[in-house]
Amino acid sequence: MQKIQLKSSGREITSANPDKLRKNGQIPAVLYGHNLPNLALTINQSEFEKAFKKAGESTIIDLLTEDGKKHPVLVHDVQKHYLTSAPIHVDFYEVSMTEKLKAKVALEFTGESKAVKELGGVLVKVVTEVEVECLPADLPHNIPISIGNLNTFEDVIHVKDLKIPNGVHILTPLDEVIIKVQPPRDVEAELAVPVDEQAKVEEVIAASTEKKEESAEEGAETAPGKAEAKKEKAKE
């Protein structure tokens, strides 16, 4: 993969106006890392978006600073505008090319599932990225995974089924499910009331009606007795 480079300029935190920078097509950024003091920078928004589209958060970018140095970095965090989703601040983390690092790598799903195409199943992606440990030079941009083996609803792909590049150690539990296929929903069957349940509903309704009728009859029988008792009391 071709190396990705991105130019940056120094930034004075006390004098620089972030909103003014953004209006001029620049993004405030910060560079930090092991044994490295934090550096306040600005980067071109358009150039960053192009680089980030290629690199994501799991590919090394050569960040060029005004002093001529080249810093191997990962995009550690991108803050976005809450309405436009445009990047408004970027954190770069400089890595040591001789020390292993931990990073999350996206999975690239390829192929076609027979259980989806022919059986009408629904593809369920449980995991879309895995955590790995390796030297920066060995860090893959993504890990491809074929779904062509999902032929039935019982077929499942686990983390242990991934083909991991040499020099890369996977940290995500190997027994974790990555992807599977669920049977299609039978809406009519879900809406239909089973016969036994319908019978139970009818029994409850009948019992309730019978109870109301009995209560009405008992009230009719006791009503005259109450009236005579009132008459007797009036005579007294």
N, C-alpha and C positions, 0 to 999 in steps of 0.2 A: 504494500500500500504506500502511495506517495506521501511524503512527509507534509504535514500541515503547518504552515507558518502564519503568525499573526503579529503585526506591528503594534507597539504601544508607545505612549508618551508619558512623561512624568506629570504629576498633578500635586499642586499645593492644596492641602485640605482646608487650610484657613481662608484662602482667597477664592478658591474655585466654587462656582455656583453650579450645583448638579443640574438644576432645571435649565440653565443657560447652555450647559454642555450638551444636554439631550436635544435641545432645539437646534443645535449646530451639528447634529448627527453623531455626537460622541457619547460614550457610556462610561460612567465612573467605574473603576475596577480596583481590586487590591490583589497583590501578589504576596504569598507567604509560603512558608515551608520549613523543613528541618534546618536549624541553624541559620535561618534567613530572616532578617528584620522585615517587617511589613512594609511594602512599597505601594504608595497610592499612585494609580495610573489612570489613563484614559485610553479607550480603544474606539475605533470606528465601528459604528453600529452595523452597517452593511457588511463590512469585512468579517466582523464577529459572527453574524448570523450565518454566513456562508461556511465559515470554519466549523461552527458548532453543529451545523447540519451534517457535515462529514464526520466529525469526531465524536459528537455526543459527550458523555461523561466517562467513557472508557477507552479513549484513544489519546495518545500523547500529542500535544501541540507544542511546537517550538515558538515560545513567546519572545519576541525581540524587543529589547529595551533600548533607550536612547544612548546608553553607554556602549552599545555594540555587543552586549552579551546575549547569549541565546539560552533561554530557560525552558527545560522540558517540564511542561505543566499538564495537569488535568483540570478540566472545568469542574470545580468543586460545588459551586452553587450559582444559580442564576435567579435573580429577583425580577419578576415581571409586573408590568402595569396591570392593575386589577380589571381594567376595561378593555384595553387593546392587546394585552398579552405580549407587548413589546418588551424586550429586555431593558431594565433600567439600572442594573448593577450586577457585576460579575465578580466572583471569587475564583482566583487561580491558585492551585496548590502545586508548588514545585516539588518534583520527586527526585530521589537519588537513583541514577541508573544502575547502581551497584547494590542497591538494597531492595528486598522484596516489598511489595505493597499489597494491600487488600483493596479490591474494587468490585463493583457490581457490573456484570456484563449482560447485555440484552440478548435474548434468544431470538433467532430468526427462523420462523416456521416456514417450511417449504413442502412441496408435494401436495397430494390430494388424498383425502380419506374416503375409502369405499363406504364406510358406515355413514358418512355424511351424504355423499353423492347418490348412492343407490338405496340406502335404507332410510334416508330422510332425517338422520340424527342431527343433534346440535353440538357443535364443537365447543368444548369448555376449556379455556386456558386458565389453569390454576396458578401457574408460575410463568412470568414473562421475563425474568432475569435471575441470574444466579451469582453468588458471591465467590470470588476466586482469589488466590494468592499466587503471585509470581513476580518476576523481575519486570520492570516497566517495558523493556524491549520485547518481552514475550506476551504482553497483555493483548488479548484479541479484541477486535472492534465489536464482534458479536460471535455467538456460537450457533451454527445452523443445526436445525433438527427437523427431520422428515416426519410428516404425519401419515405417510403412505402405509404404515403398518397398522393403522387403526381401521381394521376391517369389520369388526363387530363391536357391539356395545360393551363387551367385556374387556376389550383391549385397552390398555393404559400405558402411557409412557412415563417413566420415572427419571429422576435426575441421574441415576446410575446408568441409564441408557444413552446418555450424551457422549459424543466423541470429543474428548477434551484434547486440545493441542499439547504437544510436548512442552514441558517446563511449566505447565499450569496446574495448580492444585485446587480442586474444587472444595469449598467450605460448606456449601449448602448440603443438608442431610441427603444422602443418596437415595433413601426410600421415599422422599417427598414426590408427590404426584405433580407432573408438569402439565399434562393434557389428557383429556379423555373425551368420549362422545356419549351424550345422553340420548335416550330414545325420544322420538317426537311425542309431544303431548297429545293425548286424545281428549279434546275439549268436550265432545259430546258425552263420552263416558264419564268425565268428571262432573258434568252437570246433571247427568241422569241419576235419579234416586233409586238405589237398590230396592228390590222387592221386599226384603226382610225389614229394611229401615222404614219403607212406606207403610208396611203393616203395623209397625210399632207406633208410628205417628197416628194412624187411624185408631189404634187401641187407646191411646192417650186421649184423643179427642172424644171417643165414645164414652170413656170412663168419666171424663170431665162433664159431659152432657148429662150422664146418668146421675152424677152427684148433685148437679144443680136441680134436676127434677125432684130428687128425694128431699132436698132442702126445702123446695117449694111446697111439697106435700106436707111435710112436718109443720111448716108454718101455718098452713091452712087448718090443720087439725088442732093446733094449740090456740089459735086465735079466738074461738068461741069461749073457751075456758077462761081466758084472760078477761073477756068482756063481762062474763057473769060474775067473776071475782070483783070487778069494779062496781057492778050493780049492788052486790051484797055489802060492799064497803060503804056505798052511798046510803043504804038503808040504815046502817048502824049510826 
